[in-house]
Amino acid sequence: MSERFVVSQPRPASAMPVVLDLGYLRSRDLPVVGGKAANLGELIGMGMPVPPGFAISTAAYDAVVTTNGLSPLLDQAAATGNGAPARAAFAAAVIPEPVATTIQAAYRAMGGGSVAVRSSATAEDLPGAAFAGQQDTVLGIQDEVALITAVRQCWGSLWSDRAISYRRQRGFAGEKVALAVVVQRMVAADAAGVMFTANPVTGARNQTVIDASTGLGEAIVSGLVTPDHLVLQRGLSGWRVIEQQRGERSIEIRESRSGGVEHVRTEGGEAPAVPIGVAKHLARLGAQIAAHFGAPQDIEWAWADGKTFILQSRPITALPAPPSRLPGGRSGGPTEYFQIRPYPLDATTWTPAVTRAIGRMVPLGTSAPSFQDMWHEQDGVVASFNASLSFRPTLDLALLPFRLVGLALLHDPRTWRDDPILQTALARIHELETVDLSQRTWADLLEMTSAALALPMEIVELRRRYFPRTLLAMLGLRLVLALVDRHDSFGALLSGIDNKTLEANRQLEALAAAIRANPDLAATFATHDAASISSALDATAEGRELQQALALFLAQYGHRELASPLLVSQPTWRDDPLAIVGLLKTMSQTDAAPTHQTELWQVARDDILAQPDLQCPQLRAAFLWCLDEARRFPPLREDTHFYLTTPIPVLRRIFAEMGQRLVEAGILERAEDIYHLRLEDLERLRKVWPPPALLQTELRALVAARRARRDALRHVPVLPPMAASTTTPPDNAIAYGAPGSPGVASGPVRLVHGPAEFGRVRPGDIVVAPFTNPAWTPLFARAAAVIVDTGSAVSHAAIVAREYGLPAVMGTRDALTRLHDGQEVTVDGTRGLVFAER
């Protein structure tokens, strides 16, 4: 095809190309060429056998609408649902000569001949709105005149009554859609059909379902035949057919020699539409396509002269959720960190930076999935977690014990705070915090982003160096406890250890104590809601002094996350001090529980030392060494987490500056809309600021499309629901999980879904939460016990609960739905059980 049709050629800022070669299109071009064309370009780019062709961009559609003054007519059709006048107008419309001649020239450049002309809507393939069959497809076009007529028909089909109704039902207004057209070499198919790369009935992601019939696939799509039906399942040896049903084929649709298609009567016969080998080949191609797009696909295919062709691919809609296989067992793994769907900017900056860094922790014998492998994305938006991922063992696994021992001998966890890696990283972050961003170029801001994104790798390197000795010590400690039958002492032995989370909590307790000690301040917090406390404090000298103390607290600890340490799009304590004010309101109403359970761990230690088996000097010495080294793990884990989040405010400040500049450039409506862009989108502006008009248009369209995609996904869980345990809870418990912190406590259940509900907690409540992070832990000083649906004995909640002597049960999966507010329960944190009070 001539270079003038190649999308990678420089585009003039003043005009969008009318014709674009399919081979150069990618998903970023969806606003210009629609979902069908953009996906075909992606398929060609990954080497799939796609018939050649070109896309007629929405510029042609817009030119016809403008030239013929059709906008009022289209608005009327969108409002009334009657599209007949609009369709008639497109059929009679004048097509500007440059548009018509460009389309005809592109057709000649591909050699003429028979082509398929397919509609490609720009709102196409959004979740729950596949737009399948809503616009026209015209087959067997064989000359330039018929091509222009077919293009008119496709444009008009955007305004069929059916298409208008479909869009209105799904919230797509008329002005939000435009139509591109795909012109593609016709395949004279011996057989064709549809393939689903996941079972649309059961949701099984390891199965592919293929419907096949002889002739063109339109016979299946239009329901004229009952196709052959095959279900294939992927196993260790490849794909195998697990179900096969013979169809009924009395009609074939084939291309007519004179143009168009014809219906041909057929005997059908006993032979399958395609051989089993072809079906397996299709399944392999489908798996590659689904992996590329990051979601199960609905694929149209054809088979001609012994070759397979991929004609179309789009996400499957309304697919049942697969059984949950979240890594980490009852701990829930990602569930602790991804209660909120990552934005595109999360998914291309901070989140993968952290997950790549975490990957450094696991190369000692396993292969960790990348961030891209962890998620299914749709048009640049995270859609769902990949429930089938796993950490795969490597040949290095046999070397793991030796490497752990080597690192344990080389690095003493008592010295990790003095490691130059930490000091250098923190100095760099401090330098970035003080930069005047308004004086920096766009390229400078991108370089600062890269500098901030380097810190996770350095912090995790500290963990890689200093964790091994503590982990081996904890393993040894568990072995000793198993020997003396004191498994339940593990949590107590790891209590009474200070860390940054407890340090921050003590500072909050000091502020709460100052409020209680001053009657005026106490009255202000008691009589105002959290949102109005700040303005009330400004009215008095004592209030302003407290505000200053709170500002100092936030300056030191305000980089901590409210939602997830992996999402830079979500506010920190400093961004949303209202959450901290709400905590102070709750904390100021009662005295705090005692912290630092120093006696608890010493009592547990002495109990172990008194066991007969521990009278052996060597075993006694081994126990004390393991205990001493294992007790270095909680502060090492908590405090490296504390430092890991220090770049988040820096990145949020950079992105806010970038977002404001994009608002001033007319690209974004709000600065926070920058989170709908990906890092590569921002990189495109590195050398072209201010951005040219065409690039502005593309970025606006990307933001709109991704916002719509995210909105359409709002009812789709980003993580598959954790299946409720089918095991009967032991000892008549009503919920159970992993022991997190020892002890037994009773009280009323208080369901807390997030920081906005912190104010509901009253002294003596049993706090039940979906997950926790450091923002939750100040509540523990008021609670009687904690139950968390995710997490384990080394999670934040468990570590801090042990310091407060608070019973905790972790990883219950469904306690938040199983229990109800006010229900009286008893929590046994030692055994990980929850009982109903009689």
C-alpha positions, 0 to 999 in steps of 0.5 A: 500500500502507498505510504500516504496511507501509512499511519506512522507517517507524520500527521499534519496538526490541522487534519486527521488522515482519511485513510489509514493502513490496518498494519500500522494501527494500534489500540491508541488509534481507537478514537480515530478508527474505532474498536474493530480497526484498532484491534485488527491493527494490534493483531497484525502487529503481533503477527496474526494472519489478518487479511490486508486492508485499510481503515476509513477514519472518523475524519471522513464521517465528520466531513460528510456530517459537516458538509451536509449539515447533518448535526441537527438531524442526528441530534433529533435521531438521538433524542427521538430514537427514529433514525430513518431520516438520518439514514436517508440523509447519509444515503443521499449525502454529498461526499467531499471529493477529497474524501471520496478520491482518497478512499478509491485510491486506497482501494486501487492501491490494495489491488482492487478485487473483492473486499468486505466493508465493515463498520467500526464504531468509536464506542465499540467494545466497551464492557457490557456494550459490545456493539456486536451486530449493531452496525452494518457489514457489506460483503463481496464489494468488487468495484469503486462505485459499490465501495462508496455505496457500502461506506455510505450504508455503514455510516447510515447504520450508526443511526438505525433504530436498533443501534440508537436504542442500544446506545441509549440503553447503555448511556452512550449519547449520540454525540459520543459516537462516530463511525469509522469503516474497515475495508478488508480483502475478502476471504473465500472461506471453506469454513468460518465461525466464532471462537471464545477464548474462555467458556462463556457458560462456565467462565473457565479460562482454560477452555476455548469454545469454537462454533464452525460452519462451512462457507462464510461466517455470516451464516452463524452470526445471522443464525441461519445454521446450527454450527458444529460446536467444539469445546477444547481444554488446555492441559500440560500436553496442549489442547484437547477436545473435551466436547464435540457436537455436530451441527445442522448445515442446510445452507451456506453463505458464499461470495457471489461472482457478480458481487455480494453474497448468495445463499446456497443449499447444501447437503451438509454431510457428515464431515466436520466443518474443520478438522480437529487439527485446525480447531487446535491451531485456532485455540492456540492462536486464540490463547495468544490473542487473549494474552495480548489483549489481556482479556478473554476474546470473542474472535471471528475466523475463517479457513480457506485453502488450508490457511486460517485467518483472523477477521475480528477480535473483541472482549467477551462481554458478560463472562462469568467470573473464574474460580478465585486462585489468588496467590497467597492462600488465605492471606489474599495476596493482592486483595490487601492492596487492590481494593481499588482499580488501578488507573492507567497512570498507576499501571504504568508508573508507581504500581509496576515500579513496586511490583518489579522491585518485589520481583527482586525478592523472588528470583531465588528459585522462582519466576515472578509474574510481571505487572502486565501479567498480573492484570487483564487490561482493556483499551489501556484500563485495568479490567481484572486480576489474572486469577491464573497467574502463579510463581513458577519454580526455576532450575535455581530452586535447588540453590535457594537454601545456599543463597539464603544462608549466604545472604544471612551470613553477609548482611546483619539486620541490626545495621540495615538503617545505616546502609548507604542505599537507604541514606542515598535514596532518602536524600534524593526524595528529599531533594525532589520534595523541594523542587519548584515544579512550576519552573521545570520543563515537561522533560524535567518533570518526566526525569523527576518521575523516573528518579522517584520511580527508582526508589522502590528497587532500592528499598526492596534491595534492603529487604533482599539483603536483610530479610534472609537472616530474619526469615531463617530465624523465624523458621527455626523459631517455629521448629523449636515451638513445634518441638515443645508444643507451643505453636500458639506462642509465636505471635506473643514472642514477636510482640513488644517491638517498636516500629514506625507505625507505632511511632506514628500512632504514639504521636497521634495519641499525644495529640488526642491526649492534648485534646482531652486535656483541654476542655475547649478542644475536647468540646470542639471535637465532640460537637463538630463533625470531622469536616467542620473541626478544622474551621472551628479550630481556627477560631481559637489560639489553642485550636491554631496551636493544635493545627500546627502540631497536626501539620508537623505530624503530617509533615513527618508521617503524611506520606502514608497511604489511606488506601494502598501503597501501590496506587499513586492515584489515591490520596495520602494522609497529607492529601486527605487530613480529614481522615486523620481528623476523624481518627483524632475525633474518635481517639480523643473521646477515650483514653488509649489502651497500653502499647508495647506488650513487653511483658507479654513476649518475656512471659512467653519466652520464659515459658518456653525456656522452662520446658524440659526440652529446652534444658539442653544448652545447645537447643536453648542457645539456638532458641534464644538466637532464633528469637533475637534474630526473628524479632528483627523482622517486624520492624524491618518489614514495617519500616521499609514499608514506611520508607517505600511510600515516601516517593508517593507525595512527590509523584502526586505533586509532579502529576498534579503539575502535569495535569494542570498544564494539560488543563491549561492546554485544553486537553483535560477538564480537570488536573486529576484526569491525568490518571486516565493517561499512561506514562507513554502518553505523557512521554509523547509530549516530551519534545512537543510542548505545547502539543499540536492540535492533532495530538491534543485531539487524540489525548482528549479522546483517549481520556474520554474513552478510558474514563468511559471504560472505567465507568463501565467497569465500576460494577465489575470487581477488579479482583475475583471474589474470594470464595467463602471457605467450604470447610466447616469452621472448627469448634462451632466457630462462625468464622475462622482464619489465621492466628494474627495476635494471641488472646481472647476478647468479646464485644460487639461487632463493628463493620468498617469498610474504609477510612470514612467509617473510622468514626463509627468505632467505639471503645470495646468494639470488635473491628471487622475490616476487608483489609488494613494498612497503617492508617487503620492501626490507631483504631486498635487502641480503642478496639477489643479485637480485630478481624480482617478478611485478608492478611496473615501473621506478618501483615500490618494489622497483626504486627500492630495488634500484637503491640497492643495486646489485641487479639487478631484473626487474619484472612477470614475471607468473608467475615465482613459479610458473615458477621453483622453490626452489633453482633456479640462475638468472642475472638480467639486470636490464638487459634484464629477463631470467632464465636457467637456469644450465646 
